[in-house]
Amino acid sequence: MTYDETVTYLFNCAPPFQQVGGAGYKEGLSTTVLLDNYLGNPHRKFRTIHVAGTNGKGSTSHTLAAILQQNGYKVGLYTSPHLIDFRERMRVNGKSASTEYIVNFVEEHKEFFEPLQPSFFELTTAMAFNYFAEQKVDVAVIEVGLGGRLDCTNIITPEISIITNISPDHTQFLGHTLGEIAHEKAGIIKPGVPVVIGETTEETKAVFTRKAQEENSPIIFAEEVSPLISATHNIGGYTYDTKEYGIIEGELGGYCQEKNTATILTAVAELSKAGFVITPDSVRKAFTNVCSLTGLMGRWQTIQETPKVVCDAGHNIGGIKYISKQLQEIECKRLRIVFGMVSDKDITAVLAAMPCNAVYYFTQASIKRAMPAKELQQTAAQYSLHGNHYPTVKQALDAAVADSHSNDFIFVGGSCFIVADLLAELKK
């Protein structure tokens, strides 16, 4: 098979959650363990860092990978979902896995895994762990797919665990209260392994504290350690004044990054205690160049300057609240928003948080889970969000640009799949 044929085969034999939603979710670790044993337990051949949380996992994982790369480590990075190319899910020092590796893995092992009927994420995780072992990485940053306790990445025993934050998302699997969701995320806490917690509420902090005590795991709350003296937002991102690293010029410009940075710097301190050699200069360079070092996309990413077009993959109420606040504080002649969502998200909570002073261009991503643009337009009208609907992201953005003056601001988002369609179109 060619690479394209192989990816199509993967999508068809084990449809990814991103395409079909709950039908692509498979609870438990039994299939993962069978795959891992068959492959010779590749996850035991390198050190790992485990990252869970509702929002901020991607930014945190990529930045930690960039920091370790800057210190000379060979670093694997496993994240999801991909935006343009399946191979984005598994990178080594910022470079995606080769097409040859993907094709060869499937051809060599499908006789074993087909009868198991693994989920797409189970198969992808096994593929990534095997790739990192073959590449002889020193350490791999592993992002949880969904939840934590029953997520198939949870076979690893990491150097440190990180839980960025908790907010309502995937409630049909993880629970309907913050405490229930925190319980699932806390499942990555391993005996004796330090865990860094980014943000908490009274309810979630109690859950994390109790789990850490049960596992005899040191627990560090980034909010209490306070590695930041100050954070100043600017056009290019953030300027952080820090206790340990001096002034850091952060490339990522979303309002959520201030919280993420506190979590990351707290985690760096724990990695140093675990024996990783990390210099202050490497931390500064990594924050300034994280996108080029790791291939990170879709985090308050500028697409063009005139009119200004920015996209962000935030897609649940925890992420949208930061995006909405940032949009409402932008100085421009007219705010225009190209917007789409998937049907199984908490659409009403997100729409209630979006700014009313914008012109909307409702659209839908090219996946089965996408909420039809016209239906989204009608629902949004109940929250005083008004605009026309368009069948594709490209048509919606083209209309927004055509309507704009040079000093208008256009935001594209609502779903990581809206951003994925945008970036795929730009790549063409």
ABEGO torsion letter per residue (X at the ends): XBAAAAAAAAAAABBBAAAAEAAABBBEAAAAAAAAAAAGGAAAABBBBBBBEABGAAAAAAAAAAAAAAAGBBBBBBBOBBAABAAAABBBGGBBBBAAAAAAAAAAAAAAAAAAGBBAAAAAAAAAAAAAAAAGBABBBBBBABEGAABAAAABBBABBBBABBBBBGAAAAEABAAAAAAAAAAABBBGBBBBBABBBAAAAAAAAAAAAAAGBBBBBAAAAGABABBBBBAAEBBBBBAAAEBBBBABABAAAAAAAAAAAAAAAAAAAAGBBBBAAAAAAAAAAAAAAAGBBGBGBBABAOBBBBBBABABAAAAAAAAAAAAABBBABBBBBBBBBAABBAAAAAAABBAABBBBBBBBBBAABBBAAAAAAAAAAAGBBEBBBABAAAAAAAAAAABBAABBBBBEGBAAAAAAAAAAAAX
